[in-house]
Amino acid sequence: MRHLQNFRYIEAVMRAGSIRRAADDMNITSSALNRRIQRFEEEFGFEIFERLPRGVRLNPAGELLIQHFRQQESDLRRVQSQVADLAGERRGHVSIACSQALVPYFLPERIAAYRLKHPGVTFTVNVRDRRAAEKDLSEFNSDLALVFEPVQMVDFEVLGHLPQVIHALMRHDHPLASKSELRLRDCIDVPHILPAPEFGVRALIDIALSGSTRHAQPSVESGSFDFMRHYVLHENVLAFQIPIGLRPRDEDGLIARPISTRDIPPGALILGQRRGRSLPVASAKFAQDLIATLETLQ
């Protein structure tokens, strides 16, 4: 499929920002790769790269072409999976962009259960913040996205959702551990650590504090919820998480307490796909499995 091979060459140059670097990555000579790009541009009738002093970048025609190629590749994968289903053998590949909270417990369980029924299906799990997950969908880098509090929702078709109340995570010996529910002011008045601003948990906390006289003064900020969870074990501070990222039972000497919804309304964990895209069979079936699971959890 020569057109798909052309796409791989063009995409490699786009990602590398340089024909020479892309050629090194693909183990071909830069002159050979440059000839392939020029030959394609001649056949296409338009230049697709803007030549810069220190590299190249896609021009508007190239951006449109990349979207077309990605749609073609997606359609081909969908047809291949449909043909495999005709033969009675579920095959295919599922790529999913997800928030960090889904990584420890929820997705490993769901993917393992799906592969137990369909061992021919493979998976790629891309851990993304909420903006990057939406970008993955729009650029066909992921079939599905399961993210907490998406931002733009422009190319995002919602398939399912699950409300999530923000929880404070702490050690058993923390002064607030005896309370069954916490007020946000109680959490902010004691030492705490916060996720980076690009995450949904942080966005909800910032919105809740925007009309308050209190301000968050975190001891530590991090882009890793795994780091924050482990940091709590070493210093008696609070961290913040959504329930789907917490253990069903305490096994680490940590406990979680919900923050009152009077202070922070529940956020939404949303499952979605690229608007208007027909998913490959394996991805569509896995999405149905996730939808059913989210409905059960509600």
C-alpha positions as CSV (number, residue, x, y, z in Angstrom):
1,M,0.0,0.0,0.0
2,R,2.3,2.7,-1.4
3,H,0.1,5.6,-0.2
4,L,0.3,4.5,3.4
5,Q,4.1,4.1,3.1
6,N,4.2,7.7,1.8
7,F,2.2,8.7,4.8
8,R,4.7,7.1,7.2
9,Y,7.6,9.0,5.5
10,I,5.7,12.3,5.6
11,E,4.7,11.8,9.2
12,A,8.2,10.9,10.2
13,V,9.5,14.1,8.7
14,M,6.7,16.1,10.3
15,R,7.6,14.6,13.8
16,A,11.3,15.1,13.4
17,G,11.1,18.5,11.9
18,S,14.0,17.6,9.6
19,I,14.5,15.3,6.7
20,R,17.9,14.3,7.9
21,R,16.7,13.4,11.4
22,A,13.7,11.5,10.0
23,A,16.0,9.6,7.7
24,D,18.3,8.6,10.6
25,D,15.2,7.4,12.6
26,M,14.1,5.3,9.6
27,N,17.5,4.0,8.7
28,I,17.5,5.4,5.2
29,T,19.7,8.0,3.6
30,S,18.5,11.6,3.7
31,S,18.8,12.0,0.0
32,A,16.6,9.0,-0.6
33,L,14.0,10.3,1.8
34,N,14.1,13.8,0.2
35,R,13.6,12.3,-3.3
36,R,10.5,10.3,-2.0
37,I,9.0,13.5,-0.5
38,Q,9.7,15.5,-3.7
39,R,8.3,12.8,-5.9
40,F,5.2,12.7,-3.8
41,E,4.8,16.5,-4.0
42,E,5.1,16.3,-7.8
43,E,2.4,13.6,-8.0
44,F,0.2,15.5,-5.5
45,G,0.6,18.7,-7.4
46,F,1.4,20.9,-4.3
47,E,4.2,21.3,-1.9
48,I,3.4,20.0,1.6
49,F,6.4,21.2,3.5
50,E,7.7,24.6,4.2
51,R,11.5,24.5,3.9
52,L,13.2,26.4,6.8
53,P,16.9,27.3,7.4
54,R,17.1,24.5,10.0
55,G,14.5,22.0,9.0
56,V,11.0,21.7,7.6
57,R,7.4,21.9,8.8
58,L,4.1,21.1,7.3
59,N,2.4,23.9,5.4
60,P,-1.5,24.2,5.4
61,A,-1.7,21.8,2.5
62,G,0.4,19.3,4.4
63,E,-1.8,19.6,7.5
64,L,-4.9,18.8,5.4
65,L,-3.1,15.9,3.8
66,I,-2.0,14.4,7.1
67,Q,-5.6,14.5,8.4
68,H,-6.7,12.7,5.2
69,F,-4.0,10.0,5.6
70,R,-4.9,9.5,9.2
71,Q,-8.6,9.1,8.3
72,Q,-7.6,6.6,5.6
73,E,-5.5,4.6,8.0
74,S,-8.3,4.5,10.5
75,D,-10.8,3.3,7.9
76,L,-8.4,0.6,6.8
77,R,-8.0,-0.7,10.3
78,R,-11.8,-0.7,10.7
79,V,-12.3,-2.8,7.6
80,Q,-9.5,-5.2,8.6
81,S,-11.2,-5.8,12.0
82,Q,-14.6,-6.3,10.3
83,V,-13.1,-8.9,8.0
84,A,-11.5,-10.6,11.0
85,D,-14.9,-10.7,12.7
86,L,-16.4,-12.3,9.5
87,A,-13.9,-15.1,10.0
88,G,-15.1,-15.6,13.6
89,E,-11.9,-14.4,15.1
90,R,-11.7,-11.1,16.9
91,R,-8.5,-9.3,16.1
92,G,-7.4,-5.7,16.0
93,H,-5.6,-3.1,18.0
94,V,-7.1,-0.6,20.5
95,S,-5.3,2.6,21.4
96,I,-6.6,4.6,24.4
97,A,-5.5,7.9,25.9
98,C,-6.2,8.1,29.6
99,S,-5.8,10.2,32.7
100,Q,-3.2,8.9,35.2
101,A,-5.9,7.9,37.6
102,L,-7.0,5.1,35.3
103,V,-3.6,3.5,35.1
104,P,-3.1,1.7,38.5
105,Y,-6.4,-0.2,38.8
106,F,-9.3,0.5,36.4
107,L,-7.7,0.0,33.0
108,P,-5.5,-3.0,33.8
109,E,-8.6,-4.8,35.1
110,R,-10.8,-3.9,32.1
111,I,-8.1,-4.6,29.4
112,A,-7.2,-8.0,31.0
113,A,-10.9,-9.0,31.2
114,Y,-11.4,-8.0,27.5
115,R,-8.2,-9.9,26.3
116,L,-9.3,-12.9,28.2
117,K,-12.3,-13.1,25.8
118,H,-10.4,-11.8,22.8
119,P,-6.7,-12.7,23.1
120,G,-6.0,-11.6,19.5
121,V,-6.7,-7.9,20.3
122,T,-3.7,-5.8,21.4
123,F,-3.6,-2.5,23.2
124,T,-1.7,0.7,23.5
125,V,-2.3,2.8,26.6
126,N,-1.2,6.5,26.2
127,V,-1.1,8.4,29.5
128,R,-2.1,12.0,28.8
129,D,-3.3,15.1,30.5
130,R,-6.7,16.2,29.4
131,R,-5.6,18.6,26.6
132,A,-3.2,16.0,25.2
133,A,-5.8,13.3,25.3
134,E,-8.2,15.4,23.2
135,K,-5.3,16.2,20.7
136,D,-4.6,12.4,20.5
137,L,-8.2,11.8,19.4
138,S,-8.3,14.7,16.8
139,E,-5.0,13.5,15.3
140,F,-6.1,9.8,15.2
141,N,-3.3,8.8,17.6
142,S,-5.8,7.2,20.0
143,D,-9.1,5.5,19.2
144,L,-10.6,6.3,22.6
145,A,-10.0,8.7,25.4
146,L,-11.0,8.2,29.1
147,V,-10.1,11.5,30.8
148,F,-11.1,13.5,33.8
149,E,-12.6,16.9,33.0
150,P,-11.8,17.3,29.2
151,V,-11.1,20.9,28.2
152,Q,-12.4,21.9,24.7
153,M,-14.7,19.0,23.6
154,V,-14.6,20.3,20.0
155,D,-13.8,17.0,18.3
156,F,-14.9,14.9,21.3
157,E,-18.0,12.7,21.0
158,V,-19.0,11.6,24.5
159,L,-19.8,7.9,24.9
160,G,-20.1,7.6,28.7
161,H,-19.3,9.4,31.9
162,L,-18.8,8.8,35.6
163,P,-19.1,11.6,38.3
164,Q,-16.0,11.8,40.5
165,V,-15.8,13.5,43.9
166,I,-12.4,14.9,44.7
167,H,-10.8,13.1,47.7
168,A,-8.0,14.1,50.0
169,L,-5.3,11.4,50.5
170,M,-3.4,11.1,53.7
171,R,-1.7,8.9,56.3
172,H,-3.7,7.3,59.1
173,D,-2.0,9.5,61.6
174,H,-2.9,12.8,59.9
175,P,-4.9,15.2,62.1
176,L,-7.8,15.2,59.6
177,A,-8.0,11.4,59.3
178,S,-10.8,11.1,61.9
179,K,-13.2,13.1,59.8
180,S,-15.6,11.3,57.4
181,E,-15.8,14.3,55.1
182,L,-13.5,17.3,54.7
183,R,-14.1,20.9,53.8
184,L,-11.7,22.4,51.3
185,R,-10.6,25.1,53.8
186,D,-9.5,22.4,56.2
187,C,-7.3,20.9,53.4
188,I,-5.8,24.2,52.4
189,D,-5.0,25.2,55.9
190,V,-2.7,22.2,56.5
191,P,0.5,21.3,54.5
192,H,-0.6,19.9,51.1
193,I,0.7,19.0,47.7
194,L,-1.1,19.7,44.4
195,P,-1.1,18.3,40.9
196,A,0.2,20.6,38.1
197,P,-2.3,23.1,36.6
198,E,-3.0,21.1,33.4
199,F,-4.8,18.4,35.4
200,G,-8.6,18.3,36.0
201,V,-8.2,17.8,39.8
202,R,-6.1,21.0,40.1
203,A,-8.5,22.9,37.8
204,L,-11.5,22.1,40.0
205,I,-9.6,23.1,43.2
206,D,-8.5,26.4,41.6
207,I,-12.0,27.2,40.5
208,A,-13.3,26.4,44.0
209,L,-10.7,28.8,45.6
210,S,-11.2,31.6,43.0
211,G,-13.9,33.2,45.1
212,S,-12.4,32.5,48.4
213,T,-10.0,34.5,50.6
214,R,-7.9,31.4,51.1
215,H,-5.2,30.4,48.6
216,A,-3.4,27.2,48.0
217,Q,0.2,27.2,49.0
218,P,1.4,23.7,48.1
219,S,4.6,22.3,49.6
220,V,5.2,20.4,46.3
221,E,3.6,20.4,42.8
222,S,3.9,17.5,40.5
223,G,2.7,16.1,37.2
224,S,2.7,12.6,38.6
225,F,-0.1,11.3,40.8
226,D,2.0,8.2,41.6
227,F,4.7,10.5,43.0
228,M,2.2,12.4,45.1
229,R,0.7,9.3,46.5
230,H,4.2,8.0,47.6
231,Y,5.2,11.4,48.9
232,V,2.4,11.4,51.4
233,L,4.0,8.3,53.0
234,H,7.1,10.3,53.7
235,E,5.7,13.6,54.9
236,N,2.4,14.0,56.7
237,V,0.7,16.1,54.0
238,L,-2.5,15.9,52.0
239,A,-2.7,15.0,48.3
240,F,-5.7,15.0,46.1
241,Q,-7.1,12.3,43.8
242,I,-10.3,11.0,42.3
243,P,-11.8,7.7,43.6
244,I,-11.2,5.6,40.5
245,G,-7.5,6.1,41.1
246,L,-7.7,4.8,44.7
247,R,-7.4,1.3,46.0
248,P,-10.7,-0.3,47.0
249,R,-9.2,-1.2,50.3
250,D,-6.3,0.5,52.1
251,E,-3.1,-1.5,51.7
252,D,-0.5,1.3,51.9
253,G,-1.2,2.9,55.2
254,L,-3.1,5.6,53.4
255,I,-6.7,6.7,53.7
256,A,-8.9,8.9,51.5
257,R,-11.7,11.3,52.6
258,P,-14.1,13.0,50.2
259,I,-14.1,16.8,50.0
260,S,-17.6,18.2,50.5
261,T,-19.4,18.8,47.3
262,R,-20.5,22.1,48.8
263,D,-16.9,23.3,48.2
264,I,-16.0,21.3,45.0
265,P,-18.8,19.9,42.8
266,P,-18.1,16.4,41.4
267,G,-16.0,16.4,38.2
268,A,-16.7,14.1,35.2
269,L,-14.6,11.2,34.0
270,I,-15.6,11.1,30.4
271,L,-15.1,8.3,27.8
272,G,-15.1,9.6,24.2
273,Q,-14.0,9.2,20.6
274,R,-13.2,11.5,17.7
275,R,-16.5,13.1,16.6
276,G,-17.7,11.5,13.3
277,R,-15.2,8.7,13.3
278,S,-16.2,5.1,12.7
279,L,-14.1,3.0,15.1
280,P,-12.5,-0.3,14.3
281,V,-14.5,-3.3,15.6
282,A,-12.2,-4.1,18.5
283,S,-12.1,-0.4,19.7
284,A,-15.9,-0.1,19.4
285,K,-16.5,-3.3,21.3
286,F,-14.0,-2.3,24.0
287,A,-15.8,1.1,24.2
288,Q,-19.1,-0.8,24.8
289,D,-17.4,-2.7,27.6
290,L,-16.2,0.5,29.2
291,I,-19.6,2.2,28.9
292,A,-21.3,-0.7,30.7
293,T,-18.7,-0.6,33.4
294,L,-19.1,3.1,34.0
295,E,-22.8,2.7,34.2
296,T,-22.4,0.0,36.8
297,L,-20.1,2.1,38.9
298,Q,-22.6,4.9,38.9
